[in-house]
Amino acid sequence: MYLEELRTLLARHARPDWTTAIDGVLISKVDRSDPPAPSMSGTVLAVIAQGAKRLALGDRVYEYGPGQYLVASVDLPVTGQFTQAEPEQPALGFGLVLEPSAVAELLLQAGPGDTPRPGGGTPSGIAVSDASAPLLDAVVRLLRLLDEPRDRAVLAPLVQREILWRLITGEQSATVRQLGLADSSLSHISRAVRWIREHYAQPFRVEDVARLSGMSVSAFYRNFQAVTAMSPIQFQKQIRLQEARLLLATHPGDVTGVGHRVGYDNPSQFSREYRRQFGAPPSRDAACLRHSVRTPAGVLPGTCEVAAGPSREHRPDGAPTP
């Protein structure tokens, strides 16, 4: 029942840039299964109403379809694609940006025993589950407000809080809760992720980043792998290559310069790793990127064959938002 109305609302309010009149709410409508594309996940809830999507993080692959949702509690480099999308039946998705402050506020207001007891270990930064009826109901009511401009400003924040509460008390509670806990393992790893993203072009020692995160080297390495499915050095390489691809979209004739800007001193190493990640050398891929489309999910290639995605070593998956 909820899925049918959800599809109708998403199809009616979809925009080319995925934005809506409600801050933090995104709608995706995709009518073809393009090759896998790299992007950053953001901290987001993504619900699929029609079609299916595949998302890869390191060596983990997540697939979700109608009535399922994905949550990302850390902004991570992912590769993704809609695997079921065609003009007659486009893929339709709902996205909600998750704010740590909003999660923290709800956790402070919750009474003893109101939320599931945390399990052991550090949860992954990305998780997939079946959406409960109350969660889908709240998503539908939020989207109905797109047709009610008078009520939107007052009611939308209330329904967004309800959606957050459904996540906090749902199957992926551990992943979402840690987004709002200042001293959680995930918050320490998020600090490291932000530092690496801001200094991706610089060499670093894992010991130094562990110290910055307030963790021992062994605990840091273990938790970083649990959250990101990558080592810190692998994570840095992913960020470097994604930033290089963005730069090549605007500087297609300066492959060597782009390689240097993202931290590669050796042009042949840059070309080799770029090709392994994206399926084409930088010079060829740059020509394709000039014809690509920018969305909130990042740069998505058009029909250009050279952007076919990573080789089998880095099996892909698409953009994160809805």
C-alpha positions as CSV (number, residue, x, y, z in Angstrom):
1,M,0.0,0.0,0.0
2,Y,2.7,2.5,1.0
3,L,5.0,1.6,-1.9
4,E,2.3,2.3,-4.5
5,E,1.7,5.8,-3.2
6,L,5.4,6.3,-2.6
7,R,6.1,5.6,-6.3
8,T,3.4,8.0,-7.4
9,L,4.7,10.8,-5.2
10,L,8.3,10.3,-6.3
11,A,7.5,10.2,-10.0
12,R,5.4,13.4,-9.7
13,H,8.0,15.4,-7.7
14,A,11.3,14.2,-9.3
15,R,13.6,17.0,-10.6
16,P,16.6,16.6,-12.9
17,D,18.9,17.7,-10.0
18,W,17.2,15.4,-7.4
19,T,16.4,18.3,-5.1
20,T,13.0,19.1,-3.5
21,A,11.2,21.9,-1.7
22,I,12.1,20.3,1.6
23,D,15.7,20.8,2.8
24,G,17.6,17.6,3.1
25,V,15.1,15.5,1.0
26,L,16.2,14.2,-2.4
27,I,14.3,12.3,-5.1
28,S,16.0,10.2,-7.8
29,K,14.3,9.1,-11.0
30,V,16.6,7.2,-13.3
31,D,15.4,5.7,-16.6
32,R,18.4,3.6,-17.6
33,S,21.1,1.4,-15.9
34,D,24.2,3.4,-16.6
35,P,27.7,2.0,-15.9
36,P,28.8,2.0,-12.2
37,A,29.8,5.5,-11.1
38,P,32.0,6.7,-8.2
39,S,30.8,9.2,-5.6
40,M,30.8,10.0,-1.9
41,S,28.0,8.4,0.1
42,G,27.2,11.3,2.4
43,T,25.3,10.6,5.6
44,V,22.0,9.6,4.2
45,L,18.9,7.4,4.4
46,A,18.0,6.1,0.9
47,V,14.7,4.2,0.3
48,I,14.0,2.4,-3.0
49,A,10.4,2.5,-4.2
50,Q,10.9,1.0,-7.7
51,G,13.9,-0.6,-9.5
52,A,17.1,-1.7,-7.7
53,K,20.5,-0.4,-6.8
54,R,23.9,-1.8,-6.1
55,L,26.5,-0.1,-4.0
56,A,30.1,-1.1,-3.4
57,L,32.3,0.0,-0.5
58,G,35.8,-1.6,-0.6
59,D,35.2,-5.3,-0.9
60,R,31.6,-5.1,0.3
61,V,28.6,-5.0,-2.0
62,Y,25.1,-3.8,-0.9
63,E,22.0,-4.4,-3.0
64,Y,18.6,-3.1,-2.3
65,G,15.3,-2.9,-4.1
66,P,11.6,-1.9,-3.6
67,G,10.7,-1.6,0.1
68,Q,14.3,-1.6,1.3
69,Y,16.5,1.1,2.6
70,L,20.2,1.9,3.0
71,V,21.7,4.0,5.7
72,A,25.2,5.6,5.5
73,S,26.5,7.0,8.7
74,V,29.9,8.1,7.4
75,D,30.7,10.0,4.2
76,L,32.5,7.2,2.3
77,P,33.9,6.7,-1.3
78,V,31.5,4.3,-3.0
79,T,30.7,3.1,-6.5
80,G,27.1,2.5,-7.5
81,Q,24.5,2.0,-10.1
82,F,20.8,1.4,-10.6
83,T,20.6,-2.2,-11.8
84,Q,16.9,-2.1,-12.8
85,A,15.9,1.1,-14.6
86,E,14.3,1.7,-18.0
87,P,12.1,4.4,-19.5
88,E,8.9,2.5,-19.1
89,Q,9.7,1.7,-15.5
90,P,12.3,4.1,-14.1
91,A,14.1,3.5,-10.8
92,L,12.6,5.7,-8.1
93,G,14.3,6.6,-4.8
94,F,13.8,8.8,-1.7
95,G,16.8,10.2,0.1
96,L,17.1,12.0,3.4
97,V,20.3,13.6,4.7
98,L,21.1,12.5,8.2
99,E,22.4,15.2,10.6
100,P,24.4,14.0,13.6
101,S,23.0,16.8,15.7
102,A,19.4,15.7,15.0
103,V,20.3,12.1,15.9
104,A,22.0,13.2,19.1
105,E,19.0,15.3,20.2
106,L,16.7,12.3,19.8
107,L,19.0,10.1,21.8
108,L,19.1,12.6,24.6
109,Q,15.3,12.8,24.7
110,A,14.8,9.0,24.6
111,G,14.0,7.4,27.9
112,P,15.7,4.3,29.4
113,G,14.9,1.2,27.4
114,D,13.3,3.2,24.5
115,T,16.1,2.3,22.1
116,P,17.6,-1.1,21.3
117,R,20.6,-2.1,23.4
118,P,23.9,-1.6,21.5
119,G,25.6,-4.8,20.3
120,G,29.3,-5.5,20.5
121,G,31.8,-4.2,18.0
122,T,31.8,-1.3,15.6
123,P,29.0,-1.3,13.0
124,S,29.7,-0.8,9.3
125,G,29.4,2.7,8.0
126,I,26.7,1.4,5.5
127,A,23.9,-1.0,6.1
128,V,20.8,-2.3,4.3
129,S,17.4,-3.5,5.7
130,D,13.8,-4.0,4.8
131,A,11.8,-0.9,5.6
132,S,9.1,-1.3,8.2
133,A,5.5,-0.1,7.6
134,P,5.9,2.8,10.1
135,L,9.0,4.0,8.3
136,L,7.4,3.9,4.9
137,D,4.3,5.6,6.3
138,A,6.4,8.4,7.6
139,V,8.3,8.8,4.3
140,V,5.0,9.0,2.4
141,R,3.6,11.6,4.7
142,L,6.8,13.7,4.3
143,L,6.5,13.6,0.5
144,R,2.8,14.5,0.7
145,L,3.9,17.8,2.1
146,L,5.4,18.7,-1.2
147,D,1.8,19.2,-2.3
148,E,1.0,21.2,0.8
149,P,3.1,24.4,0.8
150,R,1.2,26.0,3.7
151,D,1.8,23.0,6.0
152,R,5.3,22.2,4.8
153,A,7.4,24.5,7.0
154,V,5.8,23.4,10.2
155,L,5.1,19.7,9.6
156,A,8.1,18.6,7.6
157,P,10.7,18.9,10.5
158,L,8.3,16.9,12.7
159,V,8.0,14.1,10.2
160,Q,11.7,14.1,9.6
161,R,12.2,13.6,13.3
162,E,9.8,10.7,13.2
163,I,11.8,9.1,10.3
164,L,15.0,9.5,12.4
165,W,13.3,7.9,15.4
166,R,12.1,4.9,13.2
167,L,15.8,4.4,12.2
168,I,17.1,4.8,15.7
169,T,14.7,2.1,17.0
170,G,14.9,0.0,13.9
171,E,17.0,-2.9,12.6
172,Q,20.0,-0.7,11.8
173,S,19.8,1.2,15.1
174,A,23.5,0.6,15.9
175,T,24.7,2.3,12.7
176,V,22.4,5.3,13.0
177,R,22.9,5.8,16.8
178,Q,26.6,6.1,16.5
179,L,26.1,9.0,14.1
180,G,24.9,11.0,17.1
181,L,27.2,9.7,19.9
182,A,30.2,12.1,20.4
183,D,32.4,9.4,21.8
184,S,31.4,6.4,19.8
185,S,34.0,4.4,17.8
186,L,32.2,5.6,14.6
187,S,32.7,9.3,15.7
188,H,36.4,8.7,16.2
189,I,36.7,7.1,12.7
190,S,34.6,9.9,11.2
191,R,37.2,12.3,12.5
192,A,39.9,10.3,10.8
193,V,37.9,10.1,7.6
194,R,37.4,13.9,7.6
195,W,41.2,14.5,8.1
196,I,42.2,12.1,5.3
197,R,39.6,13.8,2.9
198,E,41.0,17.2,3.8
199,H,44.6,16.1,3.4
200,Y,44.3,13.4,0.8
201,A,47.2,14.7,-1.3
202,Q,49.6,14.5,1.5
203,P,51.4,11.3,2.7
204,F,50.7,10.4,6.2
205,R,51.5,7.8,8.9
206,V,48.7,5.7,10.2
207,E,50.1,6.1,13.7
208,D,49.6,9.9,13.5
209,V,46.0,9.6,12.3
210,A,45.3,7.1,15.0
211,R,46.6,9.5,17.6
212,L,44.5,12.3,16.1
213,S,41.4,10.1,16.4
214,G,42.2,9.3,20.1
215,M,42.7,5.6,19.5
216,S,45.6,3.1,19.7
217,V,47.0,2.1,16.4
218,S,45.6,-1.5,16.6
219,A,42.1,-0.2,17.7
220,F,42.1,2.5,15.0
221,Y,43.1,0.1,12.2
222,R,40.5,-2.5,13.3
223,N,37.7,0.0,13.6
224,F,38.6,1.9,10.4
225,Q,38.4,-1.4,8.5
226,A,35.0,-2.2,10.2
227,V,33.5,1.1,9.2
228,T,35.0,1.7,5.7
229,A,35.8,-1.8,4.5
230,M,39.3,-0.4,3.6
231,S,42.6,0.4,5.2
232,P,43.4,4.0,5.8
233,I,45.9,4.0,2.8
234,Q,43.3,2.3,0.5
235,F,40.8,5.0,1.6
236,Q,43.2,7.7,0.7
237,K,43.8,6.2,-2.7
238,Q,40.0,6.1,-3.4
239,I,39.7,9.8,-2.4
240,R,42.6,10.7,-4.6
241,L,41.3,9.0,-7.6
242,Q,37.7,10.4,-7.2
243,E,39.1,13.9,-6.8
244,A,41.3,13.3,-9.9
245,R,38.2,12.4,-11.9
246,L,36.4,15.5,-10.8
247,L,39.4,17.6,-11.7
248,L,39.7,16.0,-15.1
249,A,36.1,16.9,-15.9
250,T,37.2,20.6,-15.9
251,H,40.9,20.1,-16.9
252,P,40.8,17.3,-19.4
253,G,44.1,18.4,-21.1
254,D,46.2,18.4,-17.9
255,V,46.4,14.8,-16.9
256,T,49.9,15.1,-15.4
257,G,49.0,18.2,-13.5
258,V,45.9,16.6,-12.1
259,G,47.9,13.6,-11.0
260,H,50.3,15.9,-9.1
261,R,47.5,17.9,-7.5
262,V,46.0,14.8,-6.0
263,G,49.3,13.5,-4.6
264,Y,50.9,11.3,-7.3
265,D,54.5,12.1,-8.0
266,N,54.7,9.3,-10.6
267,P,52.5,9.9,-13.7
268,S,52.7,6.2,-14.8
269,Q,51.5,5.1,-11.3
270,F,48.6,7.6,-11.5
271,S,47.6,6.4,-14.9
272,R,47.9,2.7,-13.9
273,E,45.8,3.1,-10.7
274,Y,43.3,5.4,-12.4
275,R,42.7,2.8,-15.2
276,R,42.3,0.0,-12.7
277,Q,39.7,2.1,-10.8
278,F,37.7,3.5,-13.7
279,G,38.3,1.2,-16.6
280,A,40.1,3.7,-18.8
281,P,43.3,5.8,-18.7
282,P,42.9,9.4,-17.5
283,S,43.2,10.9,-21.0
284,R,40.5,8.8,-22.5
285,D,38.2,9.1,-19.5
286,A,38.6,12.9,-19.5
287,A,37.0,13.1,-22.9
288,C,34.0,11.2,-21.6
289,L,33.7,13.4,-18.5
290,R,33.2,16.5,-20.5
291,H,29.8,15.0,-21.5
292,S,28.9,13.7,-18.1
293,V,26.0,14.9,-15.8
294,R,26.4,16.4,-12.3
295,T,23.9,15.4,-9.7
296,P,23.9,15.5,-5.9
297,A,25.4,12.0,-6.0
298,G,28.5,13.3,-7.9
299,V,29.6,13.0,-11.5
300,L,27.6,10.4,-13.4
301,P,28.8,9.3,-16.8
302,G,26.5,9.5,-19.8
303,T,26.6,7.0,-22.6
304,C,30.3,7.1,-23.0
305,E,31.8,3.6,-23.0
306,V,35.1,4.5,-21.5
307,A,33.5,5.2,-18.1
308,A,32.4,1.6,-17.8
309,G,33.8,1.5,-14.2
310,P,36.3,-0.4,-12.2
311,S,37.9,-3.6,-13.2
312,R,37.1,-6.8,-11.5
313,E,39.6,-6.1,-8.7
314,H,37.3,-3.2,-7.5
315,R,33.9,-4.6,-8.3
316,P,31.6,-1.6,-8.3
317,D,28.4,-0.2,-7.3
318,G,26.7,3.2,-7.7
319,A,26.0,6.4,-6.2
320,P,24.6,6.6,-2.7
321,T,21.9,9.0,-2.7
322,P,18.4,7.5,-3.1
